[in-house]
Amino acid sequence: MAKAYRNGETRFDPTTVLVTGASSGIGAEVARFYARADRTLILWGRDAQRLEQVARDCRALGAGVRTQVLDLRDGGAAIAAFRADDDRHPVDLLVLAAGLGDMRQGTARTEHAETVLELGLVNYATPSALATAGAERMVARGGGHIVLLGSVAAFHALPFAPAYSGSKAGLMRFAEALRNGLSEYGVGVTLVSPGFVDTPMSRRVSSAKPFLQTAPAAARLIARSIEENRAHLVFPRLFSMLRLLDIVMPRPIRDVILRRLKADQAPRPAS
C-alpha cells in the first residue's frame, strides 16, 4: 500500500481498489474517481453491459481493470470471489457499495417476506462477510481501508421500509464494531450514510427527495472521508441533526411522526 504526499500531508493512495455495485450509481462513480495509471480496479456488478461500460471509462483513464459479474445474494460465492481476486491483486481499498433499496409498495400492508430476506443478504450479511474477508487479508498485510455504504434510513424506524432501514441499521452497528476491532492493526473502516443521491435506485422513489446529491459529488465526499480516515460520513449534514432529533425525541411523539410519513416507489427492474 503506497502513500502519496501533497502539500506536506500524507494521503491514502491505494494500489488496488475493489468496488462492489460498480455497474451504476455511487459504485460506478467511485470506480471512475479512482481510475488512473498504475492502479488496478476490480469492479463487481450484476449488470454485465453496464459494468463493461464503467470498465471502459476507467481503462480510458489509464487504470488496469478486472470485472466480475455476480449476485451478492450468494454470500459464499462472494467470499470465494473476493479471496481469488485478492490472491491475484492484494486489495488495499475495499468499497462495498452494492445494495438494494425496496419498500412497501402502493396499498400493500406489508413487505414481501422474500424481499426482506433479499435485502438482509445484499445490504447486510454479504457486505459484512466481505468486509471481514477483506479485514483478514489487510490485517495480515498491516494496512488497508474498508468502506461500507449504509444509508440515513438506518437512523429511523421507517414503517414503509422496515427491511431497508433495518438492514442498513445492522450494517451501521457492524461497521462501528469492525472499526473498533481493527483500530490497532492499521486498517481503517468508514461507514457512509448518504441521503438521497441521484442513482437508478433513488429514481424509483416517487416521493420528495430533499437535498438530492449527484453520484460524482458523493464519490468525492467518500474519497475525502477515506483520506481523513473518518469513522462515519453522513451527507447532507442536515441528516446528522435529524438523527440526533430522532434519538432525543420521546418515543410516542417520534412514532406518531414516523407513522405519518408516506413514500412509494416503482417496482425494481427485472435483472
C-alpha positions as CSV (number, residue, x, y, z in Angstrom):
1,M,0.0,0.0,0.0
2,A,1.5,3.3,-1.2
3,K,1.3,6.8,0.3
4,A,1.3,10.0,-1.7
5,Y,2.4,13.3,-0.3
6,R,0.7,16.6,-1.2
7,N,1.5,19.9,0.4
8,G,3.3,18.1,3.2
9,E,0.3,15.9,4.0
10,T,0.1,12.1,3.8
11,R,-2.7,10.8,1.7
12,F,-4.1,7.3,1.3
13,D,-3.1,6.2,-2.2
14,P,-4.4,2.7,-2.9
15,T,-2.7,0.4,-5.4
16,T,-5.7,-1.9,-5.9
17,V,-9.3,-0.9,-5.4
18,L,-12.2,-3.4,-5.3
19,V,-15.7,-1.8,-5.7
20,T,-19.0,-3.8,-5.4
21,G,-22.0,-2.3,-7.1
22,A,-19.7,-0.8,-9.7
23,S,-22.2,-1.1,-12.6
24,S,-24.1,2.1,-11.7
25,G,-24.7,4.8,-9.1
26,I,-22.3,5.6,-6.4
27,G,-20.2,2.5,-7.0
28,A,-19.6,3.4,-10.7
29,E,-18.6,7.0,-9.8
30,V,-16.2,5.7,-7.0
31,A,-14.6,3.5,-9.7
32,R,-14.2,6.4,-12.1
33,F,-12.8,8.6,-9.3
34,Y,-10.0,6.2,-8.5
35,A,-9.2,5.3,-12.1
36,R,-5.7,6.3,-13.1
37,A,-2.5,4.9,-14.5
38,D,-0.6,2.4,-12.2
39,R,-3.7,1.5,-10.3
40,T,-5.8,-1.7,-10.6
41,L,-9.5,-1.6,-10.2
42,I,-11.6,-4.8,-9.6
43,L,-15.2,-4.0,-10.4
44,W,-18.1,-6.1,-9.4
45,G,-21.7,-5.8,-10.5
46,R,-24.8,-7.6,-11.6
47,D,-25.4,-5.9,-15.0
48,A,-22.7,-7.1,-17.3
49,Q,-23.3,-4.5,-20.0
50,R,-23.3,-1.5,-17.7
51,L,-20.3,-2.9,-15.8
52,E,-18.3,-3.2,-19.0
53,Q,-19.1,0.5,-19.9
54,V,-17.8,1.6,-16.5
55,A,-14.7,-0.6,-17.1
56,R,-14.1,1.1,-20.5
57,D,-14.4,4.5,-18.9
58,C,-11.8,3.5,-16.2
59,R,-9.4,2.0,-18.8
60,A,-9.6,5.2,-20.8
61,L,-8.3,7.0,-17.7
62,G,-5.3,4.6,-17.6
63,A,-6.4,2.1,-14.9
64,G,-6.0,-1.7,-15.2
65,V,-9.4,-3.2,-14.8
66,R,-10.8,-6.6,-13.9
67,T,-14.6,-7.2,-13.8
68,Q,-16.7,-9.7,-12.0
69,V,-20.4,-10.3,-12.6
70,L,-22.0,-11.9,-9.6
71,D,-25.1,-11.8,-7.3
72,L,-24.5,-10.8,-3.7
73,R,-27.4,-12.9,-2.6
74,D,-24.9,-15.8,-2.7
75,G,-22.6,-14.7,0.1
76,G,-20.4,-17.8,0.0
77,A,-19.7,-17.3,-3.7
78,A,-18.9,-13.6,-3.0
79,I,-16.4,-14.5,-0.3
80,A,-14.7,-17.0,-2.6
81,A,-14.6,-14.5,-5.4
82,F,-13.0,-11.8,-3.1
83,R,-10.3,-14.2,-1.9
84,A,-9.5,-15.2,-5.5
85,D,-9.3,-11.6,-6.6
86,D,-7.2,-10.7,-3.6
87,D,-4.8,-13.5,-4.3
88,R,-4.1,-12.0,-7.7
89,H,-4.1,-8.4,-6.7
90,P,-3.9,-7.6,-3.0
91,V,-6.7,-5.2,-2.2
92,D,-5.9,-2.2,-0.1
93,L,-9.2,-0.3,-0.6
94,L,-12.4,-2.3,-0.5
95,V,-15.6,-0.2,-1.2
96,L,-18.7,-2.2,-0.6
97,A,-21.2,0.0,-2.5
98,A,-23.7,-2.6,-3.7
99,G,-27.2,-2.6,-2.2
100,L,-30.9,-2.8,-2.8
101,G,-33.5,-0.3,-1.9
102,D,-37.0,-1.5,-1.7
103,M,-40.1,-0.5,0.3
104,R,-43.7,-1.5,0.8
105,Q,-45.5,-0.5,-2.4
106,G,-48.8,1.1,-3.1
107,T,-51.6,-0.2,-0.9
108,A,-49.7,-3.2,0.4
109,R,-49.9,-3.6,4.2
110,T,-46.6,-5.4,4.5
111,E,-43.4,-6.1,2.5
112,H,-42.9,-9.5,0.9
113,A,-41.0,-11.9,3.1
114,E,-38.8,-12.8,0.2
115,T,-37.8,-9.2,-0.3
116,V,-36.9,-8.9,3.4
117,L,-34.6,-11.9,3.1
118,E,-33.1,-10.5,-0.1
119,L,-32.3,-7.1,1.4
120,G,-30.9,-8.7,4.6
121,L,-28.4,-10.7,2.4
122,V,-27.4,-7.9,0.0
123,N,-27.5,-4.9,2.3
124,Y,-26.2,-6.5,5.5
125,A,-25.0,-10.1,5.6
126,T,-22.9,-10.3,2.4
127,P,-21.2,-6.9,2.7
128,S,-20.4,-7.7,6.4
129,A,-18.9,-11.0,5.4
130,L,-16.9,-9.4,2.6
131,A,-15.6,-6.7,5.0
132,T,-14.5,-9.4,7.3
133,A,-12.7,-11.3,4.4
134,G,-11.0,-8.0,3.5
135,A,-10.0,-7.3,7.1
136,E,-8.4,-10.8,7.4
137,R,-6.1,-10.0,4.5
138,M,-5.5,-6.4,5.3
139,V,-4.6,-7.1,8.9
140,A,-2.1,-9.7,7.7
141,R,-0.5,-7.1,5.4
142,G,-0.5,-4.4,8.0
143,G,-2.9,-1.9,6.4
144,G,-5.8,-1.0,4.2
145,H,-9.2,0.6,4.2
146,I,-12.8,-0.7,4.1
147,V,-15.8,1.4,3.2
148,L,-19.4,0.2,3.8
149,L,-22.2,2.0,2.1
150,G,-25.1,2.5,4.5
151,S,-28.0,5.0,4.5
152,V,-29.6,7.7,6.6
153,A,-32.6,5.3,6.6
154,A,-30.6,3.4,9.3
155,F,-31.3,6.3,11.7
156,H,-35.1,5.9,11.6
157,A,-37.7,3.1,12.0
158,L,-39.4,3.8,8.7
159,P,-42.8,2.0,8.7
160,F,-42.9,1.7,4.9
161,A,-39.3,0.3,4.6
162,P,-38.6,-1.9,7.6
163,A,-36.3,-4.3,5.6
164,Y,-34.2,-1.4,4.1
165,S,-33.9,0.7,7.3
166,G,-33.3,-2.5,9.4
167,S,-30.6,-3.9,7.1
168,K,-28.8,-0.6,7.0
169,A,-29.1,-0.2,10.8
170,G,-27.4,-3.6,11.2
171,L,-24.7,-2.6,8.8
172,M,-24.1,0.6,10.8
173,R,-23.6,-1.2,14.0
174,F,-21.4,-3.8,12.3
175,A,-19.2,-1.0,10.8
176,E,-18.8,0.6,14.2
177,A,-17.8,-2.7,15.8
178,L,-15.4,-3.6,13.0
179,R,-13.6,-0.3,13.2
180,N,-13.2,-0.7,16.9
181,G,-11.8,-4.2,16.4
182,L,-9.3,-3.2,13.7
183,S,-8.1,0.2,15.0
184,E,-4.8,-1.3,16.4
185,Y,-3.9,-3.1,13.2
186,G,-3.7,-0.2,10.8
187,V,-6.9,-1.0,8.9
188,G,-9.4,1.8,8.5
189,V,-13.2,1.4,8.3
190,T,-15.5,4.1,7.1
191,L,-19.3,3.9,7.2
192,V,-21.0,6.1,4.6
193,S,-24.6,7.2,5.3
194,P,-26.0,9.2,2.3
195,G,-29.3,10.8,2.0
196,F,-30.9,10.9,-1.5
197,V,-28.4,10.5,-4.3
198,D,-29.3,10.7,-8.0
199,T,-29.0,7.0,-8.8
200,P,-31.2,4.4,-10.5
201,M,-32.3,3.3,-7.1
202,S,-33.4,6.7,-5.9
203,R,-35.1,7.5,-9.2
204,R,-37.6,4.7,-8.5
205,V,-38.8,6.6,-5.4
206,S,-41.9,8.7,-6.2
207,S,-41.9,10.8,-3.0
208,A,-39.9,14.0,-2.4
209,K,-36.1,13.7,-2.4
210,P,-34.9,16.7,-0.4
211,F,-31.2,17.8,-0.8
212,L,-30.6,15.4,-3.7
213,Q,-26.9,14.9,-4.4
214,T,-25.2,13.8,-7.6
215,A,-23.3,10.5,-7.7
216,P,-20.0,12.1,-8.7
217,A,-20.3,14.5,-5.7
218,A,-21.0,11.6,-3.4
219,A,-17.9,9.8,-4.7
220,R,-15.7,12.8,-4.0
221,L,-17.1,13.0,-0.4
222,I,-16.4,9.3,0.1
223,A,-12.8,9.7,-1.2
224,R,-12.2,12.6,1.1
225,S,-13.5,10.6,4.1
226,I,-11.2,7.8,3.3
227,E,-8.2,10.1,3.1
228,E,-9.2,11.5,6.5
229,N,-9.9,8.0,7.9
230,R,-13.3,9.1,9.1
231,A,-15.4,6.7,11.1
232,H,-18.7,7.9,9.7
233,L,-19.6,10.1,6.8
234,V,-23.2,11.5,6.8
235,F,-24.3,13.7,3.9
236,P,-26.0,16.1,3.6
237,R,-25.1,17.2,7.2
238,L,-28.8,18.0,7.9
239,F,-29.4,14.3,8.4
240,S,-26.9,14.2,11.3
241,M,-29.2,16.7,13.1
242,L,-32.3,14.6,12.2
243,R,-30.5,11.6,13.6
244,L,-29.9,13.4,16.9
245,L,-33.6,14.6,16.9
246,D,-34.7,11.0,16.5
247,I,-32.6,10.0,19.5
248,V,-33.7,12.7,21.9
249,M,-37.4,12.9,20.9
250,P,-39.8,11.0,23.2
251,R,-40.8,7.6,21.6
252,P,-44.5,8.3,21.5
253,I,-44.0,11.5,19.6
254,R,-41.4,10.0,17.3
255,D,-43.6,7.1,16.4
256,V,-46.6,9.3,15.6
257,I,-44.4,11.3,13.2
258,L,-42.9,8.3,11.6
259,R,-46.3,6.6,11.0
260,R,-47.5,9.7,9.1
261,L,-44.6,9.5,6.7
262,K,-45.6,8.3,3.2
263,A,-43.4,7.1,0.3
264,D,-43.8,4.9,-2.7
265,Q,-41.6,3.6,-5.5
266,A,-41.7,1.9,-8.9
267,P,-41.1,-1.8,-9.0
268,R,-37.5,-2.9,-9.3
269,P,-36.5,-3.6,-13.0
270,A,-36.1,-7.2,-13.8
271,S,-32.4,-8.3,-13.8
